[in-house]
């Protein structure tokens, strides 16, 4: 499998000036945020296998997260209703231009969401976000290097008012109301591969908890499925540098796992990224079993289709999103 390299560089242009940057001072709660500086990296797409350059750029308040295909001259909003494919990753596209698509958005979306970046442009010169090391840690690093500023617009959240559940086979995904602010997640997985088996993990999402508990957990694949995935046009950029490969009771990667339960933690990372496509932070509890990109997207569609199941709110249901970080 082909390897991957990445380079990082901060651009000096700063069209959005502010006095409070990520990682230095606690920001005021309740305001939208964007990046302080543009920042870029390069790598390879996990599934397309193409070299791609990505730049994260600041954006005005109320923009949301937008993916810009610089090579095609189009922009795709990061929304659940723009998801067009969920085979092994989450793909966004424009309904009237199926060739205008961006794949593997979940890892960068998880980082942007957990780091409380409400408005940004993710600019790409290819069809897929670079996989980097297969986790969200490089994207968190980029965001920290770029810095963050608050904006003169209130930060809204989507409060879950009643349970919504979707089921597929033995798997399910559910959102429930919660009296605590922010989003809590509980997820369990079950694989026949002995090295994975059954794993479960629960946490309350925050910048620090995401960085410390989920961000460095990598995507994974079963060795016996890799040939079939590549025949289907997937995993062409995968390597031991950007994915954990499992061969029944063995982890093929020479360095092994970063955490004993890295598999379920990565699945939870994926869920954070998929749920970030709601368009605003979720306030509620996510519970899933054998949930993947498809179920996560179906869950958001089911939630949004029921106007009695959610409401848009500001302030009181939001956690202190901008946690103090040691400089």
C-alpha atoms as a printed R data frame, in Angstrom:
    type eleno elety resid chain resno       x       y      z
1   ATOM     1    CA   UNK     A     1   0.000   0.000  0.000
2   ATOM     2    CA   UNK     A     2   1.172   3.494 -0.779
3   ATOM     3    CA   UNK     A     3   2.482   5.634  2.072
4   ATOM     4    CA   UNK     A     4   1.475   9.179  2.969
5   ATOM     5    CA   UNK     A     5   3.276  12.369  3.790
6   ATOM     6    CA   UNK     A     6   1.885  15.615  5.160
7   ATOM     7    CA   UNK     A     7   3.257  19.105  5.521
8   ATOM     8    CA   UNK     A     8   1.864  21.876  7.693
9   ATOM     9    CA   UNK     A     9   2.161  25.612  7.215
10  ATOM    10    CA   UNK     A    10   0.433  28.645  8.677
11  ATOM    11    CA   UNK     A    11  -0.494  31.365  6.200
12  ATOM    12    CA   UNK     A    12   0.084  34.872  7.464
13  ATOM    13    CA   UNK     A    13  -3.055  36.480  6.059
14  ATOM    14    CA   UNK     A    14  -5.556  37.217  8.840
15  ATOM    15    CA   UNK     A    15  -8.744  38.817  7.498
16  ATOM    16    CA   UNK     A    16 -10.572  38.247 10.800
17  ATOM    17    CA   UNK     A    17  -8.740  40.089 13.554
18  ATOM    18    CA   UNK     A    18  -9.413  39.460 17.232
19  ATOM    19    CA   UNK     A    19  -7.660  39.581 20.573
20  ATOM    20    CA   UNK     A    20  -8.430  36.113 21.922
21  ATOM    21    CA   UNK     A    21  -6.807  33.041 20.418
22  ATOM    22    CA   UNK     A    22  -7.312  29.333 21.002
23  ATOM    23    CA   UNK     A    23  -4.961  27.867 23.548
24  ATOM    24    CA   UNK     A    24  -4.131  31.087 25.386
25  ATOM    25    CA   UNK     A    25  -7.235  32.658 26.948
26  ATOM    26    CA   UNK     A    26 -10.658  31.350 27.810
27  ATOM    27    CA   UNK     A    27 -13.184  32.725 25.337
28  ATOM    28    CA   UNK     A    28 -16.611  34.007 26.335
29  ATOM    29    CA   UNK     A    29 -19.370  31.410 26.055
30  ATOM    30    CA   UNK     A    30 -22.288  31.920 23.694
31  ATOM    31    CA   UNK     A    31 -20.548  33.439 20.648
32  ATOM    32    CA   UNK     A    32 -19.817  31.832 17.318
33  ATOM    33    CA   UNK     A    33 -16.168  31.214 16.491
34  ATOM    34    CA   UNK     A    34 -13.946  30.974 13.460
35  ATOM    35    CA   UNK     A    35 -10.256  30.391 12.800
36  ATOM    36    CA   UNK     A    36  -7.846  33.223 13.474
37  ATOM    37    CA   UNK     A    37  -5.562  32.343 10.522
38  ATOM    38    CA   UNK     A    38  -5.773  30.134  7.456
39  ATOM    39    CA   UNK     A    39  -3.678  26.985  7.686
40  ATOM    40    CA   UNK     A    40  -2.972  24.204  5.222
41  ATOM    41    CA   UNK     A    41  -1.708  20.650  4.873
42  ATOM    42    CA   UNK     A    42  -1.232  18.073  2.146
43  ATOM    43    CA   UNK     A    43  -1.675  14.338  2.046
44  ATOM    44    CA   UNK     A    44  -3.538  11.583  0.264
45  ATOM    45    CA   UNK     A    45  -7.196  10.618  0.234
46  ATOM    46    CA   UNK     A    46  -7.902   7.371  2.075
47  ATOM    47    CA   UNK     A    47 -10.306   5.997 -0.522
48  ATOM    48    CA   UNK     A    48  -9.559   7.816 -3.781
49  ATOM    49    CA   UNK     A    49  -5.815   7.540 -3.188
50  ATOM    50    CA   UNK     A    50  -5.192  10.936 -4.820
51  ATOM    51    CA   UNK     A    51  -2.783  13.552 -3.525
52  ATOM    52    CA   UNK     A    52  -4.732  16.502 -2.142
53  ATOM    53    CA   UNK     A    53  -3.999  19.865 -0.560
54  ATOM    54    CA   UNK     A    54  -6.354  21.230  2.085
55  ATOM    55    CA   UNK     A    55  -6.603  24.733  3.552
56  ATOM    56    CA   UNK     A    56  -8.782  25.631  6.516
57  ATOM    57    CA   UNK     A    57  -9.903  29.256  6.163
58  ATOM    58    CA   UNK     A    58 -11.776  31.673  8.445
59  ATOM    59    CA   UNK     A    59 -15.359  32.503  7.489
60  ATOM    60    CA   UNK     A    60 -17.880  35.170  8.542
61  ATOM    61    CA   UNK     A    61 -20.477  34.505 11.231
62  ATOM    62    CA   UNK     A    62 -23.483  32.431 10.125
63  ATOM    63    CA   UNK     A    63 -21.478  30.744  7.345
64  ATOM    64    CA   UNK     A    64 -21.275  27.357  9.009
65  ATOM    65    CA   UNK     A    65 -18.750  24.833  7.719
66  ATOM    66    CA   UNK     A    66 -18.420  24.817  3.938
67  ATOM    67    CA   UNK     A    67 -16.309  22.520  1.763
68  ATOM    68    CA   UNK     A    68 -14.883  24.302 -1.268
69  ATOM    69    CA   UNK     A    69 -13.688  22.286 -4.261
70  ATOM    70    CA   UNK     A    70 -11.157  24.771 -5.629
71  ATOM    71    CA   UNK     A    71 -10.546  22.588 -8.682
72  ATOM    72    CA   UNK     A    72 -14.263  22.636 -9.595
73  ATOM    73    CA   UNK     A    73 -15.209  26.113 -8.353
74  ATOM    74    CA   UNK     A    74 -18.069  24.848 -6.171
75  ATOM    75    CA   UNK     A    75 -18.966  24.954 -2.478
76  ATOM    76    CA   UNK     A    76 -20.808  22.238 -0.547
77  ATOM    77    CA   UNK     A    77 -22.339  23.009  2.852
78  ATOM    78    CA   UNK     A    78 -21.456  20.543  5.607
79  ATOM    79    CA   UNK     A    79 -25.013  19.402  6.276
80  ATOM    80    CA   UNK     A    80 -26.705  16.063  6.853
81  ATOM    81    CA   UNK     A    81 -28.960  16.592  3.823
82  ATOM    82    CA   UNK     A    82 -25.914  16.841  1.535
83  ATOM    83    CA   UNK     A    83 -24.691  13.358  2.441
84  ATOM    84    CA   UNK     A    84 -24.784  11.167 -0.676
85  ATOM    85    CA   UNK     A    85 -22.711   8.115  0.286
86  ATOM    86    CA   UNK     A    86 -21.862   6.418  3.579
87  ATOM    87    CA   UNK     A    87 -19.839   3.395  2.465
88  ATOM    88    CA   UNK     A    88 -16.848   3.355  4.842
89  ATOM    89    CA   UNK     A    89 -16.853   7.162  5.024
90  ATOM    90    CA   UNK     A    90 -19.200  10.134  4.805
91  ATOM    91    CA   UNK     A    91 -19.435  11.821  1.409
92  ATOM    92    CA   UNK     A    92 -21.024  15.213  0.701
93  ATOM    93    CA   UNK     A    93 -22.185  16.263 -2.751
94  ATOM    94    CA   UNK     A    94 -24.397  18.712 -4.614
95  ATOM    95    CA   UNK     A    95 -27.707  17.203 -5.778
96  ATOM    96    CA   UNK     A    96 -27.509  18.724 -9.247
97  ATOM    97    CA   UNK     A    97 -23.783  18.036 -9.716
98  ATOM    98    CA   UNK     A    98 -22.935  14.496 -8.562
99  ATOM    99    CA   UNK     A    99 -19.305  14.933 -9.615
100 ATOM   100    CA   UNK     A   100 -19.008  17.783 -7.111
101 ATOM   101    CA   UNK     A   101 -18.341  15.691 -4.031
102 ATOM   102    CA   UNK     A   102 -16.051  15.570 -1.023
103 ATOM   103    CA   UNK     A   103 -15.303  12.300  0.742
104 ATOM   104    CA   UNK     A   104 -14.080  11.329  4.228
105 ATOM   105    CA   UNK     A   105 -15.301  14.538  5.859
106 ATOM   106    CA   UNK     A   106 -15.930  12.970  9.280
107 ATOM   107    CA   UNK     A   107 -12.444  13.326 10.821
108 ATOM   108    CA   UNK     A   108 -12.049  17.033 10.080
109 ATOM   109    CA   UNK     A   109 -15.704  17.676 10.984
110 ATOM   110    CA   UNK     A   110 -15.161  15.989 14.356
111 ATOM   111    CA   UNK     A   111 -12.151  18.212 15.045
112 ATOM   112    CA   UNK     A   112 -13.916  21.420 13.991
113 ATOM   113    CA   UNK     A   113 -16.972  20.539 16.068
114 ATOM   114    CA   UNK     A   114 -15.064  19.530 19.199
115 ATOM   115    CA   UNK     A   115 -12.861  22.632 18.960
116 ATOM   116    CA   UNK     A   116 -15.999  24.799 18.713
117 ATOM   117    CA   UNK     A   117 -15.280  26.187 15.239
118 ATOM   118    CA   UNK     A   118 -18.691  27.233 13.933
119 ATOM   119    CA   UNK     A   119 -17.648  28.972 10.719
120 ATOM   120    CA   UNK     A   120 -14.893  27.873  8.343
121 ATOM   121    CA   UNK     A   121 -14.154  27.033  4.734
122 ATOM   122    CA   UNK     A   122 -12.435  23.699  4.098
123 ATOM   123    CA   UNK     A   123 -10.750  24.278  0.754
124 ATOM   124    CA   UNK     A   124  -9.592  21.265 -1.287
125 ATOM   125    CA   UNK     A   125  -8.095  20.690 -4.705
126 ATOM   126    CA   UNK     A   126  -9.439  17.157 -4.954
127 ATOM   127    CA   UNK     A   127 -12.384  14.882 -4.137
128 ATOM   128    CA   UNK     A   128 -11.435  13.878 -0.598
129 ATOM   129    CA   UNK     A   129 -10.121  15.266  2.669
130 ATOM   130    CA   UNK     A   130  -6.543  14.040  3.257
131 ATOM   131    CA   UNK     A   131  -6.474  11.121  5.685
132 ATOM   132    CA   UNK     A   132  -3.178  12.181  7.324
133 ATOM   133    CA   UNK     A   133  -2.620   9.597 10.110
134 ATOM   134    CA   UNK     A   134  -6.202   8.262 10.024
135 ATOM   135    CA   UNK     A   135  -7.358  10.134 13.112
136 ATOM   136    CA   UNK     A   136  -8.510  13.651 14.023
137 ATOM   137    CA   UNK     A   137  -5.339  14.563 15.917
138 ATOM   138    CA   UNK     A   138  -3.629  16.297 12.951
139 ATOM   139    CA   UNK     A   139  -6.737  18.414 12.366
140 ATOM   140    CA   UNK     A   140  -6.878  19.413 16.031
141 ATOM   141    CA   UNK     A   141  -3.205  20.377 15.735
142 ATOM   142    CA   UNK     A   142  -3.960  22.521 12.689
143 ATOM   143    CA   UNK     A   143  -6.823  24.279 14.463
144 ATOM   144    CA   UNK     A   144  -4.662  24.952 17.508
145 ATOM   145    CA   UNK     A   145  -1.906  26.383 15.289
146 ATOM   146    CA   UNK     A   146  -4.378  28.550 13.351
147 ATOM   147    CA   UNK     A   147  -5.923  29.951 16.521
148 ATOM   148    CA   UNK     A   148  -9.533  30.824 17.104
149 ATOM   149    CA   UNK     A   149 -11.492  34.051 17.575
150 ATOM   150    CA   UNK     A   150 -15.042  34.689 18.665
151 ATOM   151    CA   UNK     A   151 -17.522  36.532 16.476
152 ATOM   152    CA   UNK     A   152 -20.332  38.986 17.102
153 ATOM   153    CA   UNK     A   153 -23.136  36.462 16.644
154 ATOM   154    CA   UNK     A   154 -24.843  34.161 19.170
155 ATOM   155    CA   UNK     A   155 -24.033  30.459 19.090
156 ATOM   156    CA   UNK     A   156 -27.161  28.369 18.675
157 ATOM   157    CA   UNK     A   157 -27.629  24.698 19.524
158 ATOM   158    CA   UNK     A   158 -30.084  21.970 18.594
159 ATOM   159    CA   UNK     A   159 -31.768  20.697 21.763
160 ATOM   160    CA   UNK     A   160 -33.180  17.171 21.537
161 ATOM   161    CA   UNK     A   161 -36.713  17.167 23.004
162 ATOM   162    CA   UNK     A   162 -37.731  13.527 22.679
163 ATOM   163    CA   UNK     A   163 -36.060  10.216 21.740
164 ATOM   164    CA   UNK     A   164 -35.416   9.426 18.106
165 ATOM   165    CA   UNK     A   165 -34.044   6.020 17.083
166 ATOM   166    CA   UNK     A   166 -33.076   4.328 13.819
167 ATOM   167    CA   UNK     A   167 -32.335   0.603 13.462
168 ATOM   168    CA   UNK     A   168 -30.519  -1.492 10.878
169 ATOM   169    CA   UNK     A   169 -30.024  -5.194 11.512
170 ATOM   170    CA   UNK     A   170 -28.417  -5.592 14.937
171 ATOM   171    CA   UNK     A   171 -27.299  -1.961 15.010
172 ATOM   172    CA   UNK     A   172 -29.084   1.145 16.182
173 ATOM   173    CA   UNK     A   173 -28.463   4.822 16.829
174 ATOM   174    CA   UNK     A   174 -30.516   7.036 19.120
175 ATOM   175    CA   UNK     A   175 -30.670  10.607 20.355
176 ATOM   176    CA   UNK     A   176 -32.368  11.339 23.683
177 ATOM   177    CA   UNK     A   177 -33.042  14.485 25.679
178 ATOM   178    CA   UNK     A   178 -30.574  15.309 28.445
179 ATOM   179    CA   UNK     A   179 -30.707  17.711 31.376
180 ATOM   180    CA   UNK     A   180 -26.945  18.255 31.189
181 ATOM   181    CA   UNK     A   181 -25.569  20.795 28.722
182 ATOM   182    CA   UNK     A   182 -23.867  19.674 25.533
183 ATOM   183    CA   UNK     A   183 -23.645  16.197 24.033
184 ATOM   184    CA   UNK     A   184 -22.900  12.912 25.771
185 ATOM   185    CA   UNK     A   185 -22.095   9.766 23.799
186 ATOM   186    CA   UNK     A   186 -22.300   6.046 24.595
187 ATOM   187    CA   UNK     A   187 -21.285   3.556 21.925
188 ATOM   188    CA   UNK     A   188 -20.675  -0.177 21.737
189 ATOM   189    CA   UNK     A   189 -19.287  -2.296 18.913
190 ATOM   190    CA   UNK     A   190 -19.026  -6.020 18.217
191 ATOM   191    CA   UNK     A   191 -16.682  -7.614 15.678
192 ATOM   192    CA   UNK     A   192 -15.826 -11.254 15.019
193 ATOM   193    CA   UNK     A   193 -12.132 -10.383 14.842
194 ATOM   194    CA   UNK     A   194 -10.722 -11.501 18.184
195 ATOM   195    CA   UNK     A   195  -8.482  -8.479 18.630
196 ATOM   196    CA   UNK     A   196 -11.558  -6.209 18.465
197 ATOM   197    CA   UNK     A   197 -14.392  -8.285 19.918
198 ATOM   198    CA   UNK     A   198 -16.866  -6.293 21.999
199 ATOM   199    CA   UNK     A   199 -15.934  -2.826 23.175
200 ATOM   200    CA   UNK     A   200 -17.902   0.047 24.712
201 ATOM   201    CA   UNK     A   201 -17.117   3.631 25.575
202 ATOM   202    CA   UNK     A   202 -18.972   6.612 27.059
203 ATOM   203    CA   UNK     A   203 -17.995  10.260 27.435
204 ATOM   204    CA   UNK     A   204 -19.272  13.832 27.523
205 ATOM   205    CA   UNK     A   205 -18.014  15.756 24.519
206 ATOM   206    CA   UNK     A   206 -15.794  18.778 25.090
207 ATOM   207    CA   UNK     A   207 -12.621  20.202 23.611
208 ATOM   208    CA   UNK     A   208 -10.386  18.666 26.241
209 ATOM   209    CA   UNK     A   209 -12.190  15.334 26.425
210 ATOM   210    CA   UNK     A   210 -12.132  14.997 22.634
211 ATOM   211    CA   UNK     A   211  -8.441  15.827 22.418
212 ATOM   212    CA   UNK     A   212  -7.478  13.557 25.315
213 ATOM   213    CA   UNK     A   213  -9.798  10.606 24.693
214 ATOM   214    CA   UNK     A   214 -10.719  10.368 20.994
215 ATOM   215    CA   UNK     A   215  -8.679  12.562 18.678
216 ATOM   216    CA   UNK     A   216  -5.682  10.244 18.171
217 ATOM   217    CA   UNK     A   217  -7.718   7.079 17.549
218 ATOM   218    CA   UNK     A   218  -7.264   5.834 13.982
219 ATOM   219    CA   UNK     A   219  -9.534   4.341 11.376
220 ATOM   220    CA   UNK     A   220  -9.230   0.577 10.961
221 ATOM   221    CA   UNK     A   221  -9.823  -2.178  8.439
222 ATOM   222    CA   UNK     A   222 -10.047  -5.959  8.415
223 ATOM   223    CA   UNK     A   223  -7.266  -7.428  6.319
224 ATOM   224    CA   UNK     A   224  -9.463  -9.940  4.500
225 ATOM   225    CA   UNK     A   225 -11.778  -7.120  3.313
226 ATOM   226    CA   UNK     A   226  -9.101  -4.841  1.840
227 ATOM   227    CA   UNK     A   227  -9.000  -6.428 -1.641
228 ATOM   228    CA   UNK     A   228 -12.795  -6.192 -1.956
229 ATOM   229    CA   UNK     A   229 -12.741  -2.560 -0.833
230 ATOM   230    CA   UNK     A   230 -10.119  -1.680 -3.428
231 ATOM   231    CA   UNK     A   231 -12.054  -3.500 -6.134
232 ATOM   232    CA   UNK     A   232 -14.988  -1.237 -5.229
233 ATOM   233    CA   UNK     A   233 -12.790   1.851 -5.594
234 ATOM   234    CA   UNK     A   234 -12.246   2.303 -1.859
235 ATOM   235    CA   UNK     A   235  -9.197   2.259  0.466
236 ATOM   236    CA   UNK     A   236  -6.805   2.991 -2.426
237 ATOM   237    CA   UNK     A   237  -4.842   5.426 -0.280
238 ATOM   238    CA   UNK     A   238  -4.803   3.253  2.803
239 ATOM   239    CA   UNK     A   239  -1.550   2.137  4.424
240 ATOM   240    CA   UNK     A   240  -0.174   1.164  7.801
241 ATOM   241    CA   UNK     A   241   0.715   4.854  8.188
242 ATOM   242    CA   UNK     A   242  -2.940   5.934  8.206
243 ATOM   243    CA   UNK     A   243  -5.003   2.945  9.322
244 ATOM   244    CA   UNK     A   244  -4.969   0.089 11.790
245 ATOM   245    CA   UNK     A   245  -5.123  -3.226  9.927
246 ATOM   246    CA   UNK     A   246  -6.555  -6.221 11.791
247 ATOM   247    CA   UNK     A   247  -5.902  -9.859 10.901
248 ATOM   248    CA   UNK     A   248  -8.272 -11.738 13.250
249 ATOM   249    CA   UNK     A   249  -6.296 -11.862 16.509
250 ATOM   250    CA   UNK     A   250  -3.428  -9.673 15.339
251 ATOM   251    CA   UNK     A   251  -2.867  -5.980 14.738
252 ATOM   252    CA   UNK     A   252  -0.645  -5.867 11.655
253 ATOM   253    CA   UNK     A   253   0.818  -2.408 12.359
254 ATOM   254    CA   UNK     A   254   4.310  -2.857 13.841
255 ATOM   255    CA   UNK     A   255   3.695  -0.190 16.520
256 ATOM   256    CA   UNK     A   256   0.393  -1.779 17.545
257 ATOM   257    CA   UNK     A   257  -2.513   0.186 19.000
258 ATOM   258    CA   UNK     A   258  -2.435   3.632 20.576
259 ATOM   259    CA   UNK     A   259  -5.052   2.507 23.118
260 ATOM   260    CA   UNK     A   260  -6.439  -0.947 23.980
261 ATOM   261    CA   UNK     A   261  -9.941   0.203 22.945
262 ATOM   262    CA   UNK     A   262  -8.848   2.331 19.993
263 ATOM   263    CA   UNK     A   263 -11.468   0.707 17.778
264 ATOM   264    CA   UNK     A   264 -14.577   1.825 19.670
265 ATOM   265    CA   UNK     A   265 -13.029   5.215 20.348
266 ATOM   266    CA   UNK     A   266 -12.503   5.748 16.631
267 ATOM   267    CA   UNK     A   267 -16.100   4.756 15.952
268 ATOM   268    CA   UNK     A   268 -17.143   7.379 18.491
269 ATOM   269    CA   UNK     A   269 -14.875   9.923 16.764
270 ATOM   270    CA   UNK     A   270 -16.691   9.112 13.519
271 ATOM   271    CA   UNK     A   271 -20.034   9.638 15.266
272 ATOM   272    CA   UNK     A   272 -18.908  13.064 16.512
273 ATOM   273    CA   UNK     A   273 -18.007  14.044 12.940
274 ATOM   274    CA   UNK     A   274 -21.206  12.659 11.437
275 ATOM   275    CA   UNK     A   275 -23.402  14.349 14.049
276 ATOM   276    CA   UNK     A   276 -21.605  17.649 13.425
277 ATOM   277    CA   UNK     A   277 -23.440  17.711 10.093
278 ATOM   278    CA   UNK     A   278 -26.591  18.696 12.013
279 ATOM   279    CA   UNK     A   279 -25.533  22.289 11.332
280 ATOM   280    CA   UNK     A   280 -25.280  23.342 14.998
281 ATOM   281    CA   UNK     A   281 -24.048  21.687 18.212
282 ATOM   282    CA   UNK     A   282 -26.371  19.003 19.544
283 ATOM   283    CA   UNK     A   283 -27.619  19.104 23.135
284 ATOM   284    CA   UNK     A   284 -28.699  15.639 24.172
285 ATOM   285    CA   UNK     A   285 -27.461  12.078 24.563
286 ATOM   286    CA   UNK     A   286 -26.304   9.833 21.703
287 ATOM   287    CA   UNK     A   287 -26.518   6.078 22.233
288 ATOM   288    CA   UNK     A   288 -25.373   3.665 19.565
289 ATOM   289    CA   UNK     A   289 -24.621  -0.006 19.016
290 ATOM   290    CA   UNK     A   290 -22.853  -1.129 15.859
291 ATOM   291    CA   UNK     A   291 -23.599   2.293 14.469
292 ATOM   292    CA   UNK     A   292 -21.733   3.590 11.438
293 ATOM   293    CA   UNK     A   293 -21.885   6.473  8.985
294 ATOM   294    CA   UNK     A   294 -25.143   5.308  7.427
295 ATOM   295    CA   UNK     A   295 -27.046   4.988 10.697
296 ATOM   296    CA   UNK     A   296 -25.590   8.236 12.008
297 ATOM   297    CA   UNK     A   297 -26.867  10.097  8.964
298 ATOM   298    CA   UNK     A   298 -30.256   8.395  9.092
299 ATOM   299    CA   UNK     A   299 -30.502   9.454 12.730
300 ATOM   300    CA   UNK     A   300 -29.991  13.123 11.880
301 ATOM   301    CA   UNK     A   301 -32.515  12.904  9.052
302 ATOM   302    CA   UNK     A   302 -35.067  11.300 11.390
303 ATOM   303    CA   UNK     A   303 -34.464  13.954 14.043
304 ATOM   304    CA   UNK     A   304 -34.827  16.860 11.637
305 ATOM   305    CA   UNK     A   305 -37.899  15.334  9.996
306 ATOM   306    CA   UNK     A   306 -39.787  15.521 13.307
307 ATOM   307    CA   UNK     A   307 -40.288  19.176 14.337
308 ATOM   308    CA   UNK     A   308 -41.533  18.002 17.752
309 ATOM   309    CA   UNK     A   309 -38.240  16.248 18.485
310 ATOM   310    CA   UNK     A   310 -35.944  19.271 18.573
311 ATOM   311    CA   UNK     A   311 -35.701  23.023 18.901
312 ATOM   312    CA   UNK     A   312 -33.073  25.656 18.273
313 ATOM   313    CA   UNK     A   313 -31.827  27.301 21.443
314 ATOM   314    CA   UNK     A   314 -29.036  29.606 22.580
315 ATOM   315    CA   UNK     A   315 -27.005  30.000 25.726
316 ATOM   316    CA   UNK     A   316 -28.501  27.892 28.459
317 ATOM   317    CA   UNK     A   317 -28.136  24.470 26.833
318 ATOM   318    CA   UNK     A   318 -24.571  25.082 25.636
319 ATOM   319    CA   UNK     A   319 -21.587  23.942 27.688
320 ATOM   320    CA   UNK     A   320 -18.558  26.158 28.248
321 ATOM   321    CA   UNK     A   321 -17.321  25.351 24.759
322 ATOM   322    CA   UNK     A   322 -14.069  27.265 24.955
323 ATOM   323    CA   UNK     A   323 -12.162  25.438 27.648
324 ATOM   324    CA   UNK     A   324  -8.936  26.891 28.983
325 ATOM   325    CA   UNK     A   325  -5.948  25.175 27.396
326 ATOM   326    CA   UNK     A   326  -2.423  25.384 28.718
327 ATOM   327    CA   UNK     A   327  -0.273  27.494 26.449
